[in-house]
């Protein structure tokens, strides 16, 4: 599982997710601080599409 942590949560949450085996990134590490919710969701959707393409390509090979 991968999570994208919104600016409303502290980056200190990342270590809790890591301890639970969850890969997480804080928005402040990957995007603009003033990004809208729509921009954040678009970023997450694009990363999900890329992950699905990678998995599908791997399965088909």
Secondary structure, DSSP 8 states (H G I E B T S, - for coil): -EEEE-TTS-TTHHHHHHHTT-EEEEHHHHS-TT--HHHHHHHHHHHHHHHHHHHHHHHH-
